[in-house]
Amino acid sequence: MLKKSYALLLLCLGCVLSLTACFGQETTNETNDLKVYWQVMGGTCSIAEIPNVQVDLLDADGILYDTTLTLCSNGESLFRSVPVGVYKVRVIGLDLESKPTYESATQEVTVDAGDDVVELLPPLELSIRRASLEVSWGFSTGKLCQFEGVDQVEISVWDQLELQVLETQTVDCNFDPSEQETLPDGSTPSGLLFSELVPRSVRIEAFGLDDKGLRVFSAAEGPMDLEPGDSHEVELTLYPCEGEDAIACQ
């Protein structure tokens, strides 16, 4: 009986020492340091007015593993004793009020064991955070698209200062916002999404088009100041191009 118990004990110890043999999994306690570099695209931290940056280290599933806050002008940050594996890194630039105004694309990096520090190069590029608009529409009469003879809606976002079109989209008048990709937080846009707008003063122009492509309704909204990372929902009211309340369509 004693010999059987001793043999069982040795078997259990063997399982602890070699999980691969017993469960088909391999564990390791190996770590390494990871150094991350960044720079401001086309400029410097002082020009961009971002005194500090937040550097996030996420695991392969996108879950935050570690984060640091440091001076943007340092240009680098070190994560010590990171377990070997695959990670994702992002850098967020913070203004004087600690509001996120710049950010980098998320970059994947593999931390390997070894004597040399793992370096994520080339440096991550910080660019100004884009703003977004979710635009929906209705008619001043309260009627539906088919009753107003509107087949499509053309919406443009204008740079209010430069008087240039930033983006234009033309969609079915009965457009369903849920047909679009979900937002970063997993929610569904409430209207037609303009997601990559450079922060500035903008104006929104919209036209309702009949089945021949002629403008029969119009709407306008703005100017509206977009700040870095802003997200706004805008509801437009389309008025006939002809009549007492008409807005110029040409």
HELIX and SHEET records of a PDB file:
HELIX    1   1 LEU A    2  LEU A   17  1                                  16    
HELIX    2   2 LEU A   19  PHE A   23  1                                   5    
HELIX    3   3 CYS A   45  ALA A   48  1                                   4    
HELIX    4   4 CYS A   72  ASN A   74  5                                   3    
HELIX    5   5 CYS A  145  GLU A  148  1                                   4    
HELIX    6   6 PRO A  177  GLU A  179  5                                   3    
SHEET    1   A 7 LEU A  64  LEU A  71  0                                        
SHEET    2   A 7 ASN A  52  ASP A  59 -1                                        
SHEET    3   A 7 GLY A  85  LEU A  94 -1                                        
SHEET    4   A 7 PRO A 100  GLU A 103 -1                                        
SHEET    5   A 7 VAL A 118  ILE A 128 -1                                        
SHEET    6   A 7 THR A  31  VAL A  40  1                                        
SHEET    7   A 7 GLU A  76  PRO A  83 -1                                        
SHEET    1   B 4 LEU A  64  LEU A  71  0                                        
SHEET    2   B 4 ASN A  52  ASP A  59 -1                                        
SHEET    3   B 4 GLY A  85  LEU A  94 -1                                        
SHEET    4   B 4 GLN A 107  VAL A 111 -1                                        
SHEET    1   C 7 GLN A 164  ASP A 172  0                                        
SHEET    2   C 7 GLN A 152  ASP A 159 -1                                        
SHEET    3   C 7 SER A 201  LEU A 209 -1                                        
SHEET    4   C 7 ARG A 215  ASP A 225 -1                                        
SHEET    5   C 7 SER A 231  PRO A 240 -1                                        
SHEET    6   C 7 ALA A 131  PHE A 139  1                                        
SHEET    7   C 7 LEU A 192  LEU A 197 -1                                        
END                                                                             
